[in-house]
Amino acid sequence: VVIFYEAFFMSIYWSVTTLTTVGYGDVTPSNIGEVIVAIIVMLIGIMSFAVLIGSMQEVFKNASDTARNVSVLREKLEAVDTWLQKRSIPKSIQSQVRRFYHEAWLQREQDYMESEIFEELPHQLRAVVAQHQTCEMLGN
């Protein structure tokens, strides 16, 4: 019984040493039980390491995607601002247009072209912008 406990704890020691990649090499499995435990622990260690590396990669990828999306959103909002200013849209309508694009971006996260800005607006907001532009052209 004492020999079993000694062998068991030596195999646990060896397994933990291997799992933590210290790997002193001073303890090796001496019977089939220790070999089985060592194999299981090594496989668990390999899988744990793979999960850790995969998780870290996902964190870095998400951070990169977020930075790219923020940059694209900033460019889009700058294009919208330029479009609104060129057309002398009042500040109150400009804020509605900006709010629309910000909310739409959060939902879709897609790139927009400047020529599509007016067509993408909701009908009510598009009508308000069109009415303003018409009044501006007529001098009212």
N, C-alpha and C positions, 0 to 999 in steps of 0.2 A: 504494500500500500504506500509506503514511504517513497519507494522508487517511482511509482506512478505519479505522485504529486510532484516529485522532483522533475521528472521528465515533462510533465504537463506545464509546469511553470517555466522550465527552460524553453519549451516550445513557444509559450506565450512571449517570453522575453525575446526570443529570436524573431517571432512574428512582428512584434512591436518595433523591434530594431529595423527590420526590413520595411515595414509599413512607413516608418518615419524616414526612410532612406538613409539611415545612419549606416547600417550594414557593416558592423564590425568584422563579421566573419569568424568570430571566436566560438560561435555556437552553430552547429548544423544539426538538422534532424537526424535522429539515430534509429527511428523505427517508423513503421507505416502510419501510426497515429499522428506522430509529429509531422510527417511528410504531408498528410492530408490537411492538417491544421495550417501548415505553412502555405500550402497551395491556395487554400481558401482565403487566407489573410492576404496573400499577394494579389489574388484576383480582386478582392475587395479594395485593396490599395490602388491597383491600377484603375479600377472603375471610379473610385473617389477622386483620384487625380484628374481623370478625364472630365468628370463633371465639374470640378473646380476650374480647370482651364476653359471649358466651354462656357461656364458662367462668367468668367472674367472677360472672355471674348465678347459675349453678348452685352456686357456693361459698356465696354469700349465702343462697340458698334452702335449702341443706342445713343451714346454721348455724341458720336460723330454724326449720326443721322439727325439728332436734335439740332446740332450746330448748323448743319447744312440747311435744314428746314427753316430755322430762324433767319438765316441769311437770305434765302429765297423769299420768305415772307417780307422781310425788310425791303428787298428790291421791288416786290410787287406793290407794297404800300407806297413806296416812292414814285412808282409809275402812276399809281392812282392819284396821288397828290399832284403830280405834274399835269395829268389829264384834267383834274378838277380846276387847277389854277389857270390853265390855258383857256378854259371855257368860262371863267369868272363865276363859278358856282358859289352861292352864298355859303358862309361858314356852317349854318345849321344843316344844310343839305350835305355839305362835305362830311360832317361828322356822321351822318346817317350812312353815307356811302362807305366811309372808312370802317364803321362798325359792321356793315354787311360783309365787307371783304375779310375782316378779321375773323368773324364767326364762321364764314364759309371756309376760310383757310384751315381753321381748327378741325373742321369736319372732313374736308377733302384732301388737304395737303397736296395740291397739284399746282403746277406752274401755269401762269396766265400770260396771255399776250396782250399788249396795250390795246390793240384793235378790238379785243373782245370785252373790254371793260363795260361799255354801255349795254351790250347785248346780255351780259350776265346779271345785270341788276334785276331785282324783282319788278314786276310790271308797275306797281304803285310808285316805287322809287324812280323807275325809268320815266314814268309819266311826269313826275315832279321835275326831274332834271330836264326833260324835253320841253316842258312848259316854260321853265326858266330860260332855256336857250332860245326858244321862240320869242318870248317877251324881250329878251336882250337884243335879238336881231331886229325886232320891230321898234325898238327904242322905248318900250313901255316900262 
